Amino acid sequence: MIRSNNKFDKPKAGVLPFASPRFRDLGKGLSRGSFHDRKIKALQEITSALEEHIDVVPAGIVYETRDVQNAMNSFYAEKVDFVIVEFLSWSEDFAWIRFLRDMPDVPILLVNPVREKMSFDSSLDEDDFIDFLCAGTLVGSLEAGGSIPRIGRLTVKILVGNRIENLDQVIRFSKAAKVRSVLKNSIFGVLANYNELMWATYIDPYNLFSRIGPELRFISWPSLQESISAIKDSEVIEWKLDLLSEHKTSGNIDEKQFKESLRVSIGLGKISEQLGLDALIFNDVDPVMLNIFGLRPGFYHPSFNKNLSVLVPEADVGGGMITFILKLISGKHVNFIEPFHIEEQDNCFAGGHAGPNDHNDIAFRDQVIISRDVRFAKTNYKYAGAPFAWYRISPGRKTMAHFSENNGTYKLVATLVDSLEGDHIFASYTHSIFRPVIPVKQLFQKLLNIGTTQHFAIADGNYLTELSMLAEIMGFEYHEII
């Protein structure tokens, strides 16, 4: 299925520099060139630094009204994810205010660069005077800043720093802006209904689409059955052999159960691809599903990572949202957990989740054991105890984040935890022991006071800055616990 959200592309940014037409031709014939010549050179340096990370849509320097109108037309046509604005000097208000008023809703970064030291000691010499004018970015930024609250543009972020600091923040902001754009054109599938055991995870589909963007589709169990019926035995066997070549096994693995668990897991990947889903939110504890398929599928098909999409259990749309967000921001494998219990003595908590979880990180193949799902082994379902990928979540610093809806307000909560090395200790659950960066009791006191549900996504690395930027431009209530 053709995808329209361009999630594989680099973030796309319009670059919009403002300057005064009064300064444009000053300094013609000087050794370092005119004001315009110097600013074009500076602009080329800025663009060059950005292009490694961002698809840049240049607009040229805005001197006149027609310049900003042309820029807005270009940015709209190119569907930029955000716009980087920089005042190259003091500038008249007419073009900037027109941009704030007329540019369609898109995040804006107003960047003010800071030099460590000026290139002149005084402005008595004409050449140095032109450099003095070129250095006067702060005047322009301050004047521009006054119009932001007056126009009421909410998605404007201001950066003040040196070029290296600003570049780092621009790159981080670009990831958040890209997520915003992708979400507006994404499709989430719920298979097949909300989880009646967990009302707190319910999200209003209308609000979700109108305020964030994903289109929510409810998919029937017969649709999954149809997808599974088209799977060839050879595909099941091929994946089974791949898994056995990469991972250890534990206990008595029933061949028939193993194949059926793989078959349903492949089916989940197939239906997600067929419908062009960015997140498949799977009610894997629905008794109807368990009776139809006879098991809780236990493997995470590689197609989800190939398609930069995610699979989450228990029909938690908010869980699907934060897992997909972390996937887009990090580009890494994302796991889905719920905290089990606190171990105060070691400042730790245990966490994990049953059902399919992303076990495909090739750097941690030795963390996976193909094992019987003993939690379901004593049930009456047809394939009770079918094997699953028993994953001890990879060690290291993780971002742990949560997303849910609270009476029309979207809540994003994020913190940092360390996943500790260790043996597999919780049967039937992908899991780990986690040590938060703050005292463990304090972490959960805060989480309980904020009012999250039990589900969190985790990914390698620290993405708190990107998540806070995303919350700011999306209007989410944001809580950072560190």
SVG drawing of the C-alpha trace seen along z (x, -y; Angstrom):
<svg xmlns="http://www.w3.org/2000/svg" viewBox="-15 -56 55 87">
<polyline fill="none" stroke="black" stroke-width="0.4" points="0.0,0.0 1.3,-3.5 2.0,-5.5 1.4,-9.3 3.1,-10.3 6.7,-10.3 7.9,-8.7 11.1,-7.4 12.1,-10.9 14.4,-13.3 12.6,-16.2 12.0,-19.0 12.6,-22.6 12.0,-26.0 14.8,-28.4 13.6,-32.0 16.2,-34.7 15.0,-38.3 17.0,-41.5 16.3,-45.2 16.3,-46.4 18.0,-49.6 21.1,-47.5 21.1,-45.4 23.5,-47.3 25.6,-48.9 29.3,-48.2 29.4,-47.5 33.0,-47.4 34.5,-46.7 37.1,-43.9 34.6,-41.7 31.7,-42.6 28.4,-44.2 25.9,-43.5 24.0,-41.2 27.2,-39.4 28.2,-38.7 24.8,-37.5 24.6,-35.2 27.9,-33.6 26.6,-33.2 23.4,-31.7 25.3,-29.2 27.2,-28.1 24.0,-27.7 22.3,-25.6 25.4,-23.5 25.4,-22.6 21.7,-21.7 21.7,-19.6 23.3,-16.5 20.3,-16.1 17.4,-18.0 16.0,-18.4 16.3,-22.2 13.9,-24.3 15.6,-27.7 13.7,-30.9 16.5,-33.4 16.8,-36.5 13.5,-38.3 13.8,-42.0 10.4,-42.8 6.8,-41.7 7.0,-39.7 9.9,-37.7 7.9,-36.5 4.9,-35.7 7.1,-33.6 8.6,-31.9 5.2,-31.0 4.0,-29.6 7.2,-27.5 7.0,-26.2 3.3,-25.2 3.9,-23.5 6.9,-21.6 4.9,-20.6 7.7,-21.6 7.6,-20.1 8.8,-23.4 10.4,-26.7 13.7,-28.1 13.6,-31.8 16.7,-34.0 17.0,-37.7 20.2,-38.6 20.0,-42.1 17.4,-44.6 14.5,-44.4 11.3,-46.2 8.2,-44.4 6.0,-44.2 7.3,-41.0 7.7,-39.1 4.2,-40.0 2.7,-39.0 4.5,-35.6 3.2,-35.1 -0.3,-36.1 -0.6,-34.2 1.7,-31.2 -0.4,-28.0 0.0,-26.3 3.5,-24.9 6.1,-24.9 8.5,-27.8 12.0,-28.1 13.2,-31.6 17.0,-31.3 19.3,-33.9 23.0,-33.0 25.5,-34.2 29.1,-34.9 31.9,-34.3 33.6,-37.5 32.9,-40.2 35.2,-40.5 35.7,-44.2 36.8,-46.5 34.9,-49.5 32.7,-50.5 34.7,-53.6 35.9,-52.0 33.3,-51.4 34.2,-47.8 33.8,-47.2 30.6,-49.2 29.1,-46.7 30.2,-43.9 28.6,-45.7 25.3,-45.8 25.7,-42.1 26.2,-41.3 23.0,-43.1 20.8,-40.0 19.7,-40.5 17.9,-43.7 15.9,-41.9 15.1,-39.0 13.9,-41.2 11.7,-43.2 10.3,-40.0 9.7,-38.4 7.2,-41.1 4.8,-40.1 4.7,-36.5 2.3,-36.8 0.4,-39.7 -0.4,-37.5 -1.1,-34.5 1.1,-32.1 1.5,-29.2 3.9,-26.9 7.0,-29.2 10.1,-28.1 13.0,-30.5 16.6,-29.5 19.5,-31.6 23.0,-30.0 26.1,-29.7 26.0,-28.0 26.9,-24.5 24.4,-24.7 21.6,-25.9 22.4,-23.3 21.9,-20.5 18.6,-22.0 17.4,-22.5 18.2,-18.8 16.2,-17.7 13.3,-20.0 13.3,-18.7 12.6,-15.2 9.7,-16.5 8.3,-18.5 8.6,-15.4 6.6,-13.3 3.9,-16.0 3.7,-15.8 3.8,-12.0 1.0,-11.7 -1.3,-13.9 -1.2,-11.3 -0.9,-8.1 -3.2,-5.1 -3.6,-3.2 -5.5,0.1 -7.3,1.5 -7.6,5.3 -10.4,5.8 -11.8,3.6 -10.9,1.7 -9.9,3.8 -12.9,4.1 -10.5,5.0 -8.8,1.6 -11.2,-1.3 -8.5,-3.8 -6.7,-3.1 -9.7,-4.3 -9.1,-7.3 -11.7,-9.2 -11.1,-8.4 -12.6,-11.7 -10.4,-13.8 -7.4,-11.7 -7.9,-12.4 -9.0,-16.0 -6.3,-17.1 -3.3,-14.8 -3.9,-13.2 -3.9,-9.4 -6.9,-7.8 -8.2,-5.0 -9.6,-1.9 -11.2,1.0 -10.2,4.3 -12.3,7.5 -11.0,10.9 -12.2,12.4 -9.9,10.0 -7.0,11.4 -8.2,14.9 -8.2,14.1 -4.7,12.7 -3.5,15.8 -5.1,18.2 -3.0,16.8 0.3,17.6 2.2,20.5 3.7,23.2 7.1,22.5 7.0,19.0 6.3,20.3 9.1,22.8 11.6,20.3 11.0,17.9 11.1,20.8 14.5,21.9 15.8,18.3 14.7,17.9 16.2,21.2 19.5,20.3 19.6,17.0 18.3,17.9 18.4,20.5 15.4,22.6 14.1,23.6 11.9,26.5 9.9,28.8 8.9,26.8 5.8,28.4 6.3,28.2 2.7,27.7 2.2,25.0 5.4,23.3 4.2,23.1 0.8,21.8 2.3,19.1 4.5,18.0 1.6,18.2 -0.6,15.8 2.4,13.5 3.1,13.5 -0.6,12.7 -0.3,9.6 2.6,8.4 0.7,9.2 -2.5,7.4 -0.5,4.4 1.2,4.2 -1.9,4.8 -3.8,1.9 -0.8,-0.4 -0.8,-0.7 1.7,-2.7 0.6,-1.1 -1.3,2.2 -3.0,2.0 -3.8,5.5 -6.3,6.7 -4.4,9.9 -6.3,10.7 -9.7,10.7 -11.4,14.1 -12.8,14.1 -9.3,14.0 -8.0,16.7 -10.9,19.0 -10.5,18.3 -6.7,18.8 -6.2,20.9 -3.2,18.9 -1.7,15.5 0.8,14.9 4.3,14.5 6.6,13.2 7.2,9.7 7.3,10.0 10.4,8.1 8.0,6.4 7.0,3.9 10.6,2.6 11.1,2.7 8.0,0.5 8.8,-1.8 5.6,-0.7 4.8,0.8 2.7,3.5 1.4,3.1 -0.8,5.3 -3.9,4.9 -5.6,2.5 -4.0,-0.5 -4.2,-3.3 -2.1,-5.7 0.5,-2.9 0.5,-2.6 0.9,-6.4 3.9,-6.7 5.6,-3.5 5.2,-4.9 6.5,-8.4 9.6,-6.8 10.1,-4.7 10.1,-7.8 12.3,-9.9 14.8,-7.2 14.8,-5.0 15.5,-2.2 13.7,0.9 11.0,-0.1 9.6,2.1 6.3,2.0 6.2,2.5 4.2,2.2 5.9,1.9 5.4,5.0 6.8,4.2 9.3,2.0 12.5,3.4 13.4,0.5 16.6,2.0 18.3,1.7 16.3,-1.3 14.8,0.7 11.5,1.9 10.6,4.9 8.8,4.4 7.8,6.1 4.9,7.4 3.4,10.6 2.6,11.1 4.6,10.0 7.3,7.5 10.1,6.3 12.9,8.9 14.6,8.1 17.6,6.1 20.4,8.1 22.9,6.7 21.0,8.5 20.1,11.8 21.5,13.6 18.9,11.9 16.1,14.0 15.0,17.5 12.3,19.4 10.3,20.7 6.8,22.1 4.3,19.5 3.7,21.2 1.2,18.5 -1.3,19.9 -0.1,23.5 -2.8,24.7 -5.7,23.0 -8.2,24.8 -7.2,22.9 -6.3,25.1 -2.6,24.2 -2.2,23.5 1.5,22.9 2.5,22.1 6.1,20.8 7.0,17.1 10.2,14.9 11.2,14.6 13.2,11.4 15.3,10.0 15.2,6.4 18.6,5.0 20.7,3.3 21.5,-0.4 20.0,-3.9 16.4,-4.1 13.8,-6.8 10.6,-5.6 7.5,-7.4 3.7,-7.3 0.8,-8.8 -2.9,-8.9 -6.0,-11.1 -7.5,-12.9 -10.9,-14.4 -9.8,-15.8 -6.3,-16.7 -3.4,-14.6 -0.8,-13.7 2.8,-12.9 5.0,-11.7 8.7,-10.9 11.7,-9.8 15.0,-8.0 15.7,-4.5 18.6,-2.0 17.8,1.5 20.1,3.8 21.9,6.9 20.7,10.2 19.2,13.6 15.6,14.4 13.6,14.4 9.9,13.8 8.3,16.7 6.1,15.7 7.0,12.0 9.5,9.9 11.1,8.1 14.0,6.5 14.9,4.9 15.0,1.1 16.8,-1.5 15.3,-5.0 17.5,-8.1 15.6,-9.3 14.6,-7.3 12.2,-4.6 9.5,-5.5 9.7,-9.1 9.2,-8.1 6.1,-6.1 4.7,-8.7 5.0,-11.2 3.5,-8.9 0.5,-8.1 0.0,-11.8 0.1,-12.7 -2.3,-9.9 -0.9,-7.6 -2.1,-4.2 0.1,-1.1 1.7,-1.1 5.0,-2.7 7.2,-2.5 11.0,-2.4 13.8,-3.0 17.6,-3.1 18.9,-6.7 17.8,-10.0 15.0,-11.6 13.5,-13.9 14.4,-17.1 12.6,-15.8 9.6,-14.7 9.3,-18.0 9.5,-19.8 6.9,-17.6 4.6,-18.2 5.1,-21.9 4.2,-22.1 1.3,-19.6 -0.2,-21.2 0.2,-18.1 0.4,-18.3 4.0,-17.4 5.6,-15.9 9.3,-15.2 10.5,-13.2 14.2,-13.4"/>
</svg>
